[in-house]
Amino acid sequence: MRFFEDIEVGQRRDLGSFTFTAELIKEFAAQFDPQRFHLDEEEGRNSLFGGLAASGWHVGSVCMKLLVADGQREAREATARGEQVAIWGPSPGFRELRWIRPVLANDTIHFVSEIETRRLSEKRPEWGIMQARNTGTNQRGEVVFSFLATAFVPRRNPG
């Protein structure tokens, strides 16, 4: 993971893609969001979505999985180069969560994260605070998901 000093507004991270199969949609829905249009193809077709739709929480969970995996990859690569790895702090939350278009069975969503703002913490000089817009785009180039995440990022040289 990168230190606050290494992060610039506009930087993008390509997080990868995920295909939401009917089986995965139903598995997630059965456990976490058991609504009819997430569990049954016919109910999905007859709904506003027009097909078996992934839960928005499923889409968000996949995005989080890919964010963490990308951070772990960055940390492994930095370690292999002999660099110090930044250990990020917790997130104080997110805003502007939007499920813009339905994610239907067999849609492949590509996720990216782009830094929108960064600032020093006023109360904790060892930390910076950054915000990143995380988005998912389907195979037709349509944005289907978006949220603005905030994270505490350690400074390499506080003070």
MARSEZA-817422 format. One record per residue (C-alpha): x, y, z. Coordinates in steps of 0.05 Angstrom, whole numbers, plus 5000, padded with zeros to 4 digits. Layout:
N
XYZ ...
END
This chain:
159
500050005000 502250714986 503851265035 499951915035 505752275001 505351774943 498051914928 495852444879 488952694860 486952364795 490851714805 486851104783 487350394805 484749854760 481649344808 479648814759 473148494736 467948014762 462447624727 455947574766 453146884748 446046674765 448846174815 453046694851 447347204852 442646694883 447846454934 449247164958 441847344959 439746724997 444546905053 444447675054 438847975012 433247465000 428747874955 424947514900 428447864841 435247644868 433046924879 428846724819 429746844744 422346894730 421247384787 427147784761 424347804690 417648044717 420848584760 423149284743 430048984729 427848544672 432247964694 435447614753 438948204787 444948194834 443848524901 447049204905 450448954968 453348384928 456248884878 459149294934 462048684968 465548474904 468349184897 471049144968 474148464955 477748734894 480049364931 483148934986 486248444937 489449024898 492249314963 495148644982 498248574913 501349274919 504149094988 507248444962 510448804904 513249354950 515948834998 519348464941 522749114921 525049214993 520549815004 516949995068 509549825063 504350325088 499150015134 492750405122 488050585178 480650465183 475550815139 471151325173 465751155122 463251275053 458251715018 454251754954 453051004946 449250924881 446550314846 445750644778 443650064734 441849344751 447248824748 444048224714 446147494711 452447414669 454248154670 461648274678 463148894719 469949234716 471849634778 476450234784 478250714840 480351434828 483051914880 478552534885 481352904946 486952864996 488653275057 492653245121 489053055185 488353655231 488253235294 493052675277 499352925240 501552205226 495552105180 492852385116 485652315093 483852135022 477452034985 476751574925 470951484876 469950734865 465950544804 463649914768 462349904693 458949344655 461049014591 456949524551 460950104581 455250324627 456850544698 452650114744 455550264813 459050834848 461051064918 465851564949 470351235001 474451585054 480751275085 486151455134 492951375100 499451395139 504551925125 511651715111 514652315146 509652625194 511653315217 
END
